[in-house]
Amino acid sequence: MREKVIVIGGGVIGLASAFECANRGYEVVVLEKGTCGGQASGAAAGMLAPFSEISEDPDDFFRLCYESLKLYAEWQREVKQRSEMEFEYKQSGSLHAVFHDAERLGLETTINWQNELGVEAHLLDQNDLSKMEPEMTCNISEAVYYPEESHLYSPNYVKALEAACRKTGVVIHEYADVTDVIPRKDGVTIKAGKRLYLDGDALVICAGAWAGQWEKTFGVSIPIVPIRGQICAYHLPQDTVRKIVFTSQGYFVQKANGSLVCGASEDIAGFDTSVTEEGISRLERWSKVVFPFLEKERLDHRWAGLRPSTQDGFPLLGRLRDAPNVIFATGHYRNGILLSPITAKTVGDLLDREKPIVPLKMFKPDRFGYK
Protein backbone atom coordinates (compact mmCIF):
# COMPACT_ATOMS: atom_id res chain seq x y z
CA MET A 1 0.00 0.00 0.00
CA ARG A 2 1.27 3.46 -0.89
CA GLU A 3 2.10 5.88 1.90
CA LYS A 4 -0.44 8.66 2.26
CA VAL A 5 0.65 12.29 2.50
CA ILE A 6 -1.77 15.01 3.61
CA VAL A 7 -0.93 18.59 2.59
CA ILE A 8 -2.55 21.51 4.40
CA GLY A 9 -2.65 24.52 2.08
CA GLY A 10 -3.44 24.83 -1.62
CA GLY A 11 -1.19 27.75 -2.47
CA VAL A 12 1.82 27.48 -4.75
CA ILE A 13 3.96 25.72 -2.11
CA GLY A 14 1.26 23.22 -1.19
CA LEU A 15 0.39 22.42 -4.81
CA ALA A 16 4.05 22.14 -5.85
CA SER A 17 4.77 19.82 -2.91
CA ALA A 18 1.69 17.71 -3.67
CA PHE A 19 2.68 17.42 -7.34
CA GLU A 20 6.22 16.32 -6.47
CA CYS A 21 5.03 13.79 -3.89
CA ALA A 22 2.51 12.30 -6.29
CA ASN A 23 5.23 11.99 -8.94
CA ARG A 24 7.27 10.02 -6.42
CA GLY A 25 4.47 7.53 -5.90
CA TYR A 26 2.78 8.83 -2.76
CA GLU A 27 -0.97 8.99 -2.33
CA VAL A 28 -1.61 12.71 -1.78
CA VAL A 29 -4.54 14.72 -0.41
CA VAL A 30 -4.57 18.55 -0.33
CA LEU A 31 -6.81 20.42 2.12
CA GLU A 32 -7.39 24.09 1.28
CA LYS A 33 -9.52 26.36 3.47
CA GLY A 34 -10.56 28.51 0.49
CA THR A 35 -9.75 28.04 -3.17
CA CYS A 36 -6.37 26.98 -4.51
CA GLY A 37 -3.99 29.88 -5.08
CA GLY A 38 -6.45 32.38 -3.66
CA GLN A 39 -4.03 34.26 -1.41
CA ALA A 40 -0.36 35.20 -1.91
CA SER A 41 0.22 32.77 -4.79
CA GLY A 42 -2.19 34.15 -7.35
CA ALA A 43 -1.45 37.77 -6.45
CA ALA A 44 2.33 37.57 -6.83
CA ALA A 45 4.29 39.33 -9.57
CA GLY A 46 6.01 36.03 -10.40
CA MET A 47 9.63 37.17 -10.39
CA LEU A 48 12.35 34.51 -10.27
CA ALA A 49 15.12 36.84 -9.17
CA PRO A 50 17.31 35.60 -6.31
CA PHE A 51 20.34 37.69 -7.30
CA SER A 52 18.49 41.00 -7.29
CA GLU A 53 16.42 40.35 -4.18
CA ILE A 54 19.06 38.61 -2.05
CA SER A 55 22.26 40.55 -2.48
CA GLU A 56 23.62 40.75 1.07
CA ASP A 57 25.00 37.35 1.95
CA PRO A 58 25.83 34.04 0.19
CA ASP A 59 24.19 32.00 2.95
CA ASP A 60 22.04 28.86 2.71
CA PHE A 61 18.94 30.95 1.99
CA PHE A 62 20.65 32.39 -1.07
CA ARG A 63 21.69 28.85 -2.04
CA LEU A 64 18.12 27.63 -1.64
CA CYS A 65 16.86 30.38 -3.95
CA TYR A 66 19.66 29.89 -6.49
CA GLU A 67 19.12 26.13 -6.65
CA SER A 68 15.41 26.71 -7.19
CA LEU A 69 16.07 29.06 -10.10
CA LYS A 70 18.28 26.40 -11.70
CA LEU A 71 15.45 23.87 -11.40
CA TYR A 72 12.87 26.12 -13.01
CA ALA A 73 13.37 25.49 -16.74
CA GLU A 74 12.77 21.75 -16.37
CA TRP A 75 10.17 22.16 -13.62
CA GLN A 76 7.92 24.49 -15.62
CA ARG A 77 8.16 22.19 -18.64
CA GLU A 78 7.00 19.27 -16.51
CA VAL A 79 4.09 21.25 -15.04
CA LYS A 80 2.98 22.33 -18.53
CA GLN A 81 3.26 18.82 -19.91
CA ARG A 82 1.33 17.17 -17.09
CA SER A 83 -1.35 19.85 -16.86
CA GLU A 84 -1.68 20.31 -20.64
CA MET A 85 -1.84 24.03 -19.91
CA GLU A 86 0.38 26.91 -20.94
CA PHE A 87 1.58 29.82 -18.82
CA GLU A 88 4.07 32.58 -19.45
CA TYR A 89 7.65 31.78 -18.41
CA LYS A 90 10.22 34.24 -19.72
CA GLN A 91 13.96 34.24 -19.18
CA SER A 92 14.07 37.99 -19.60
CA GLY A 93 17.06 38.89 -17.45
CA SER A 94 16.94 41.72 -14.93
CA LEU A 95 18.50 45.04 -14.05
CA HIS A 96 19.28 46.04 -10.46
CA ALA A 97 19.45 49.81 -10.94
CA VAL A 98 20.90 52.54 -8.71
CA PHE A 99 20.49 56.32 -8.79
CA HIS A 100 23.27 57.49 -6.48
CA ASP A 101 26.89 56.69 -5.66
CA ALA A 102 25.85 55.74 -2.12
CA GLU A 103 23.70 52.94 -3.54
CA ARG A 104 26.56 51.83 -5.78
CA LEU A 105 29.08 51.13 -3.02
CA GLY A 106 28.12 47.51 -2.44
CA LEU A 107 27.49 46.54 -6.06
CA GLU A 108 31.01 45.44 -6.93
CA THR A 109 31.32 43.42 -3.72
CA THR A 110 28.02 41.71 -4.47
CA ILE A 111 29.02 40.98 -8.06
CA ASN A 112 32.33 39.48 -6.89
CA TRP A 113 30.86 36.94 -4.47
CA GLN A 114 28.03 36.13 -6.86
CA ASN A 115 30.51 35.52 -9.71
CA GLU A 116 32.47 33.20 -7.42
CA LEU A 117 29.29 31.13 -6.96
CA GLY A 118 28.73 30.88 -10.71
CA VAL A 119 26.25 33.72 -11.09
CA GLU A 120 26.48 35.69 -14.34
CA ALA A 121 26.43 39.36 -13.33
CA HIS A 122 27.63 42.44 -15.23
CA LEU A 123 27.88 46.09 -14.19
CA LEU A 124 26.40 48.35 -16.86
CA ASP A 125 26.82 52.11 -17.21
CA GLN A 126 24.17 54.59 -18.31
CA ASN A 127 25.07 54.24 -21.98
CA ASP A 128 24.53 50.47 -21.85
CA LEU A 129 21.27 50.93 -19.97
CA SER A 130 19.83 53.35 -22.52
CA LYS A 131 20.28 50.70 -25.22
CA MET A 132 18.80 47.90 -23.11
CA GLU A 133 15.88 49.90 -21.64
CA PRO A 134 15.39 53.04 -23.77
CA GLU A 135 12.31 54.19 -21.81
CA MET A 136 14.10 54.18 -18.45
CA THR A 137 15.18 57.50 -16.92
CA CYS A 138 18.69 58.71 -17.72
CA ASN A 139 19.07 59.58 -14.02
CA ILE A 140 19.92 55.96 -13.26
CA SER A 141 23.70 55.88 -13.26
CA GLU A 142 24.45 52.15 -13.24
CA ALA A 143 22.85 48.74 -12.91
CA VAL A 144 23.81 45.13 -12.41
CA TYR A 145 22.55 42.98 -15.27
CA TYR A 146 21.55 39.39 -14.42
CA PRO A 147 20.73 37.52 -17.65
CA GLU A 148 19.61 34.37 -15.78
CA GLU A 149 16.76 35.96 -13.86
CA SER A 150 13.26 35.24 -15.13
CA HIS A 151 9.58 35.71 -14.45
CA LEU A 152 6.29 33.91 -14.98
CA TYR A 153 2.61 34.74 -14.90
CA SER A 154 1.59 33.59 -11.43
CA PRO A 155 -2.20 33.13 -11.81
CA ASN A 156 -1.80 30.77 -14.76
CA TYR A 157 1.16 28.98 -13.17
CA VAL A 158 -0.91 28.19 -10.07
CA LYS A 159 -3.85 27.00 -12.21
CA ALA A 160 -1.50 24.73 -14.15
CA LEU A 161 -0.04 23.36 -10.92
CA GLU A 162 -3.52 22.55 -9.66
CA ALA A 163 -4.40 20.81 -12.94
CA ALA A 164 -1.10 18.91 -12.89
CA CYS A 165 -1.85 17.73 -9.36
CA ARG A 166 -5.31 16.49 -10.29
CA LYS A 167 -4.03 14.68 -13.40
CA THR A 168 -1.33 13.02 -11.28
CA GLY A 169 -3.96 11.64 -8.91
CA VAL A 170 -3.85 14.22 -6.13
CA VAL A 171 -7.19 14.60 -4.33
CA ILE A 172 -7.93 18.27 -3.58
CA HIS A 173 -10.57 19.39 -1.09
CA GLU A 174 -11.33 23.11 -1.30
CA TYR A 175 -13.22 24.94 1.43
CA ALA A 176 -11.85 22.31 3.82
CA ASP A 177 -10.92 24.25 6.96
CA VAL A 178 -8.76 21.97 9.09
CA THR A 179 -9.97 22.16 12.69
CA ASP A 180 -7.88 19.46 14.35
CA VAL A 181 -4.56 17.72 13.81
CA ILE A 182 -3.74 14.70 15.97
CA PRO A 183 -0.13 13.51 15.63
CA ARG A 184 0.32 9.76 16.09
CA LYS A 185 3.42 7.64 16.41
CA ASP A 186 2.81 6.17 12.96
CA GLY A 187 1.21 9.20 11.28
CA VAL A 188 -1.50 11.83 11.74
CA THR A 189 -5.26 12.12 11.93
CA ILE A 190 -6.90 15.22 10.43
CA LYS A 191 -10.36 16.66 10.96
CA ALA A 192 -11.67 19.24 8.49
CA GLY A 193 -15.09 20.80 8.85
CA LYS A 194 -17.84 18.68 10.37
CA ARG A 195 -17.53 15.54 8.27
CA LEU A 196 -14.06 15.06 6.83
CA TYR A 197 -11.70 12.78 8.76
CA LEU A 198 -8.43 11.60 7.22
CA ASP A 199 -5.60 9.36 8.40
CA GLY A 200 -2.19 9.84 6.82
CA ASP A 201 1.35 8.60 7.18
CA ALA A 202 2.78 12.12 6.93
CA LEU A 203 1.56 15.71 7.11
CA VAL A 204 3.00 18.66 5.18
CA ILE A 205 1.96 22.08 6.46
CA CYS A 206 1.96 24.70 3.71
CA ALA A 207 -0.55 27.06 5.31
CA GLY A 208 1.26 30.32 4.54
CA ALA A 209 0.23 33.22 6.75
CA TRP A 210 -2.18 30.94 8.62
CA ALA A 211 0.48 28.47 9.82
CA GLY A 212 0.60 30.06 13.27
CA GLN A 213 -2.68 28.39 14.19
CA TRP A 214 -0.76 25.15 14.77
CA GLU A 215 1.39 26.49 17.62
CA LYS A 216 -0.78 24.95 20.31
CA THR A 217 -1.13 21.62 18.51
CA PHE A 218 2.62 21.05 18.27
CA GLY A 219 3.73 23.16 21.24
CA VAL A 220 6.15 25.08 19.04
CA SER A 221 6.51 28.81 18.37
CA ILE A 222 5.51 29.74 14.81
CA PRO A 223 6.05 33.51 14.48
CA ILE A 224 4.50 34.04 11.03
CA VAL A 225 2.60 37.24 10.24
CA PRO A 226 0.85 38.33 7.04
CA ILE A 227 2.48 41.26 5.23
CA ARG A 228 0.19 42.99 2.78
CA GLY A 229 1.86 43.64 -0.55
CA GLN A 230 0.07 46.20 -2.72
CA ILE A 231 0.70 46.15 -6.46
CA CYS A 232 -0.51 48.12 -9.47
CA ALA A 233 -0.23 47.74 -13.23
CA TYR A 234 -0.34 49.76 -16.43
CA HIS A 235 -1.41 48.34 -19.78
CA LEU A 236 1.20 49.05 -22.46
CA PRO A 237 2.33 47.74 -25.85
CA GLN A 238 4.32 44.53 -25.49
CA ASP A 239 8.02 44.83 -24.65
CA THR A 240 7.83 48.50 -23.69
CA VAL A 241 9.86 47.38 -20.68
CA ARG A 242 12.07 44.47 -21.69
CA LYS A 243 13.77 43.38 -18.47
CA ILE A 244 12.76 43.04 -14.86
CA VAL A 245 13.86 46.32 -13.27
CA PHE A 246 14.66 46.53 -9.56
CA THR A 247 15.30 49.77 -7.69
CA SER A 248 15.55 50.64 -4.02
CA GLN A 249 11.89 51.72 -3.96
CA GLY A 250 10.21 49.07 -6.06
CA TYR A 251 10.30 46.74 -9.06
CA PHE A 252 8.82 46.63 -12.57
CA VAL A 253 8.08 43.64 -14.77
CA GLN A 254 6.05 43.56 -17.99
CA LYS A 255 4.00 40.50 -18.87
CA ALA A 256 3.21 39.12 -22.31
CA ASN A 257 -0.35 40.48 -22.04
CA GLY A 258 1.09 44.02 -21.94
CA SER A 259 0.61 44.55 -18.21
CA LEU A 260 3.50 46.45 -16.58
CA VAL A 261 3.41 45.31 -12.96
CA CYS A 262 4.76 47.77 -10.38
CA GLY A 263 5.33 46.74 -6.80
CA ALA A 264 5.33 46.50 -4.01
CA SER A 265 4.08 48.70 -1.22
CA GLU A 266 4.23 46.65 1.99
CA ASP A 267 2.49 47.13 5.32
CA ILE A 268 1.08 45.16 8.23
CA ALA A 269 -2.72 45.06 8.06
CA GLY A 270 -3.61 41.66 9.47
CA PHE A 271 -5.48 39.60 6.90
CA ASP A 272 -6.88 42.64 5.09
CA THR A 273 -6.24 42.39 1.32
CA SER A 274 -7.82 45.71 0.34
CA VAL A 275 -5.71 48.32 -1.43
CA THR A 276 -5.09 51.79 -0.01
CA GLU A 277 -4.72 55.13 -1.74
CA GLU A 278 -1.50 55.77 0.14
CA GLY A 279 0.12 52.50 -0.91
CA ILE A 280 -0.83 52.74 -4.57
CA SER A 281 0.00 56.44 -4.80
CA ARG A 282 3.54 55.75 -3.62
CA LEU A 283 3.96 53.18 -6.37
CA GLU A 284 2.54 55.56 -8.97
CA ARG A 285 4.92 58.34 -7.98
CA TRP A 286 7.95 56.07 -8.08
CA SER A 287 6.90 54.51 -11.39
CA LYS A 288 7.05 57.93 -13.04
CA VAL A 289 10.52 58.58 -11.61
CA VAL A 290 11.93 55.40 -13.13
CA PHE A 291 9.89 55.50 -16.36
CA PRO A 292 8.97 59.14 -17.14
CA PHE A 293 6.68 58.19 -20.04
CA LEU A 294 4.22 56.83 -17.43
CA GLU A 295 3.24 60.43 -16.64
CA LYS A 296 0.84 60.12 -19.58
CA GLU A 297 -0.49 56.68 -18.64
CA ARG A 298 -3.29 55.66 -16.29
CA LEU A 299 -3.29 52.68 -13.98
CA ASP A 300 -5.12 49.70 -15.41
CA HIS A 301 -5.32 47.52 -12.31
CA ARG A 302 -4.46 47.46 -8.60
CA TRP A 303 -4.53 44.60 -6.08
CA ALA A 304 -2.98 43.23 -2.90
CA GLY A 305 -1.89 39.86 -1.52
CA LEU A 306 -0.71 38.52 1.82
CA ARG A 307 2.89 37.39 2.17
CA PRO A 308 3.70 35.02 5.05
CA SER A 309 6.72 36.46 6.85
CA THR A 310 8.62 34.75 9.64
CA GLN A 311 10.40 36.59 12.44
CA ASP A 312 13.82 36.18 10.81
CA GLY A 313 12.66 36.31 7.19
CA PHE A 314 13.50 32.69 6.36
CA PRO A 315 10.95 29.95 5.63
CA LEU A 316 10.08 27.10 7.96
CA LEU A 317 11.28 24.02 6.09
CA GLY A 318 11.90 20.61 7.59
CA ARG A 319 10.62 18.02 10.05
CA LEU A 320 9.50 18.82 13.57
CA ARG A 321 11.82 17.35 16.20
CA ASP A 322 8.98 16.10 18.40
CA ALA A 323 6.65 15.11 15.56
CA PRO A 324 8.82 13.56 12.83
CA ASN A 325 5.82 12.68 10.67
CA VAL A 326 5.12 16.41 10.29
CA ILE A 327 6.99 18.53 7.74
CA PHE A 328 6.68 22.30 7.62
CA ALA A 329 7.04 24.08 4.28
CA THR A 330 5.73 27.58 4.90
CA GLY A 331 6.67 31.19 5.62
CA HIS A 332 8.29 31.89 2.24
CA TYR A 333 7.40 35.61 2.41
CA ARG A 334 7.92 37.18 -1.05
CA ASN A 335 9.77 34.18 -2.52
CA GLY A 336 7.02 31.56 -2.67
CA ILE A 337 6.83 31.40 -6.48
CA LEU A 338 10.63 31.30 -6.82
CA LEU A 339 11.04 28.64 -4.12
CA SER A 340 8.23 26.33 -5.21
CA PRO A 341 10.42 23.84 -7.16
CA ILE A 342 13.15 23.50 -4.51
CA THR A 343 10.63 23.34 -1.67
CA ALA A 344 8.71 20.60 -3.46
CA LYS A 345 11.92 18.66 -4.08
CA THR A 346 13.00 19.11 -0.45
CA VAL A 347 9.66 17.81 0.85
CA GLY A 348 9.98 14.81 -1.47
CA ASP A 349 13.55 14.17 -0.35
CA LEU A 350 12.54 14.29 3.32
CA LEU A 351 9.73 11.79 2.73
CA ASP A 352 12.11 9.54 0.79
CA ARG A 353 14.71 9.85 3.60
CA GLU A 354 17.18 11.42 1.18
CA LYS A 355 19.55 14.29 1.89
CA PRO A 356 18.16 17.63 0.62
CA ILE A 357 20.19 19.68 -1.87
CA VAL A 358 20.64 22.54 0.62
CA PRO A 359 21.22 22.03 4.39
CA LEU A 360 18.05 22.79 6.37
CA LYS A 361 19.52 23.88 9.71
CA MET A 362 18.85 27.54 8.93
CA PHE A 363 15.18 26.76 8.22
CA LYS A 364 14.32 24.41 11.10
CA PRO A 365 10.59 24.83 11.83
CA ASP A 366 11.17 24.64 15.61
CA ARG A 367 14.09 27.12 15.69
CA PHE A 368 12.02 29.71 17.54
CA GLY A 369 11.56 27.35 20.49
CA TYR A 370 8.88 25.27 22.13
CA LYS A 371 6.00 26.59 24.19
MIZA-854155 format. One record per residue (C-alpha): residue in three letters; x, y, z. Coordinates in pm, whole numbers, plus 50000, padded with zeros to 5 digits. Example, Ala and Ser with C-alpha at 12.3 -4.5 7.8 and 13.67 -1.06 7.14 Angstrom:
REM MIZA-854155
ALA512304955050780;SER513674989450714;
This chain:
REM MIZA-854155
MET500005000050000;ARG501275034649911;GLU502105058850190;LYS499565086650226;VAL500655122950250;ILE498235150150361;VAL499075185950259;ILE497455215150440;GLY497355245250208;GLY496565248349838;GLY498815277549753;VAL501825274849525;ILE503965257249789;GLY501265232249881;LEU500395224249519;ALA504055221449415;SER504775198249709;ALA501695177149633;PHE502685174249266;GLU506225163249353;CYS505035137949611;ALA502515123049371;ASN505235119949106;ARG507275100249358;GLY504475075349410;TYR502785088349724;GLU499035089949767;VAL498395127149822;VAL495465147249959;VAL495435185549967;LEU493195204250212;GLU492615240950128;LYS490485263650347;GLY489445285150049;THR490255280449683;CYS493635269849549;GLY496015298849492;GLY493555323849634;GLN495975342649859;ALA499645352049809;SER500225327749521;GLY497815341549265;ALA498555377749355;ALA502335375749317;ALA504295393349043;GLY506015360348960;MET509635371748961;LEU512355345148973;ALA515125368449083;PRO517315356049369;PHE520345376949270;SER518495410049271;GLU516425403549582;ILE519065386149795;SER522265405549752;GLU523625407550107;ASP525005373550195;PRO525835340450019;ASP524195320050295;ASP522045288650271;PHE518945309550199;PHE520655323949893;ARG521695288549796;LEU518125276349836;CYS516865303849605;TYR519665298949351;GLU519125261349335;SER515415267149281;LEU516075290648990;LYS518285264048830;LEU515455238748860;TYR512875261248699;ALA513375254948326;GLU512775217548363;TRP510175221648638;GLN507925244948438;ARG508165221948136;GLU507005192748349;VAL504095212548496;LYS502985223348147;GLN503265188248009;ARG501335171748291;SER498655198548314;GLU498325203147936;MET498165240348009;GLU500385269147906;PHE501585298248118;GLU504075325848055;TYR507655317848159;LYS510225342448028;GLN513965342448082;SER514075379948040;GLY517065388948255;SER516945417248507;LEU518505450448595;HIS519285460448954;ALA519455498148906;VAL520905525449129;PHE520495563249121;HIS523275574949352;ASP526895566949434;ALA525855557449788;GLU523705529449646;ARG526565518349422;LEU529085511349698;GLY528125475149756;LEU527495465449394;GLU531015454449307;THR531325434249628;THR528025417149553;ILE529025409849194;ASN532335394849311;TRP530865369449553;GLN528035361349314;ASN530515355249029;GLU532475332049258;LEU529295311349304;GLY528735308848929;VAL526255337248891;GLU526485356948566;ALA526435393648667;HIS527635424448477;LEU527885460948581;LEU526405483548314;ASP526825521148279;GLN524175545948169;ASN525075542447802;ASP524535504747815;LEU521275509348003;SER519835533547748;LYS520285507047478;MET518805479047689;GLU515885499047836;PRO515395530447623;GLU512315541947819;MET514105541848155;THR515185575048308;CYS518695587148228;ASN519075595848598;ILE519925559648674;SER523705558848674;GLU524455521548676;ALA522855487448709;VAL523815451348759;TYR522555429848473;TYR521555393948558;PRO520735375248235;GLU519615343748422;GLU516765359648614;SER513265352448487;HIS509585357148555;LEU506295339148502;TYR502615347448510;SER501595335948857;PRO497805331348819;ASN498205307748524;TYR501165289848683;VAL499095281948993;LYS496155270048779;ALA498505247348585;LEU499965233648908;GLU496485225549034;ALA495605208148706;ALA498905189148711;CYS498155177349064;ARG494695164948971;LYS495975146848660;THR498675130248872;GLY496045116449109;VAL496155142249387;VAL492815146049567;ILE492075182749642;HIS489435193949891;GLU488675231149870;TYR486785249450143;ALA488155223150382;ASP489085242550696;VAL491245219750909;THR490035221651269;ASP492125194651435;VAL495445177251381;ILE496265147051597;PRO499875135151563;ARG500325097651609;LYS503425076451641;ASP502815061751296;GLY501215092051128;VAL498505118351174;THR494745121251193;ILE493105152251043;LYS489645166651096;ALA488335192450849;GLY484915208050885;LYS482165186851037;ARG482475155450827;LEU485945150650683;TYR488305127850876;LEU491575116050722;ASP494405093650840;GLY497815098450682;ASP501355086050718;ALA502785121250693;LEU501565157150711;VAL503005186650518;ILE501965220850646;CYS501965247050371;ALA499455270650531;GLY501265303250454;ALA500235332250675;TRP497825309450862;ALA500485284750982;GLY500605300651327;GLN497325283951419;TRP499245251551477;GLU501395264951762;LYS499225249552031;THR498875216251851;PHE502625210551827;GLY503735231652124;VAL506155250851904;SER506515288151837;ILE505515297451481;PRO506055335151448;ILE504505340451103;VAL502605372451024;PRO500855383350704;ILE502485412650523;ARG500195429950278;GLY501865436449945;GLN500075462049728;ILE500705461549354;CYS499495481249053;ALA499775477448677;TYR499665497648357;HIS498595483448022;LEU501205490547754;PRO502335477447415;GLN504325445347451;ASP508025448347535;THR507835485047631;VAL509865473847932;ARG512075444747831;LYS513775433848153;ILE512765430448514;VAL513865463248673;PHE514665465349044;THR515305497749231;SER515555506449598;GLN511895517249604;GLY510215490749394;TYR510305467449094;PHE508825466348743;VAL508085436448523;GLN506055435648201;LYS504005405048113;ALA503215391247769;ASN499655404847796;GLY501095440247806;SER500615445548179;LEU503505464548342;VAL503415453148704;CYS504765477748962;GLY505335467449320;ALA505335465049599;SER504085487049878;GLU504235466550199;ASP502495471350532;ILE501085451650823;ALA497285450650806;GLY496395416650947;PHE494525396050690;ASP493125426450509;THR493765423950132;SER492185457150034;VAL494295483249857;THR494915517949999;GLU495285551349826;GLU498505557750014;GLY500125525049909;ILE499175527449543;SER500005564449520;ARG503545557549638;LEU503965531849363;GLU502545555649103;ARG504925583449202;TRP507955560749192;SER506905545148861;LYS507055579348696;VAL510525585848839;VAL511935554048687;PHE509895555048364;PRO508975591448286;PHE506685581947996;LEU504225568348257;GLU503245604348336;LYS500845601248042;GLU499515566848136;ARG496715556648371;LEU496715526848602;ASP494885497048459;HIS494685475248769;ARG495545474649140;TRP495475446049392;ALA497025432349710;GLY498115398649848;LEU499295385250182;ARG502895373950217;PRO503705350250505;SER506725364650685;THR508625347550964;GLN510405365951244;ASP513825361851081;GLY512665363150719;PHE513505326950636;PRO510955299550563;LEU510085271050796;LEU511285240250609;GLY511905206150759;ARG510625180251005;LEU509505188251357;ARG511825173551620;ASP508985161051840;ALA506655151151556;PRO508825135651283;ASN505825126851067;VAL505125164151029;ILE506995185350774;PHE506685223050762;ALA507045240850428;THR505735275850490;GLY506675311950562;HIS508295318950224;TYR507405356150241;ARG507925371849895;ASN509775341849748;GLY507025315649733;ILE506835314049352;LEU510635313049318;LEU511045286449588;SER508235263349479;PRO510425238449284;ILE513155235049549;THR510635233449833;ALA508715206049654;LYS511925186649592;THR513005191149955;VAL509665178150085;GLY509985148149853;ASP513555141749965;LEU512545142950332;LEU509735117950273;ASP512115095450079;ARG514715098550360;GLU517185114250118;LYS519555142950189;PRO518165176350062;ILE520195196849813;VAL520645225450062;PRO521225220350439;LEU518055227950637;LYS519525238850971;MET518855275450893;PHE515185267650822;LYS514325244151110;PRO510595248351183;ASP511175246451561;ARG514095271251569;PHE512025297151754;GLY511565273552049;TYR508885252752213;LYS506005265952419;
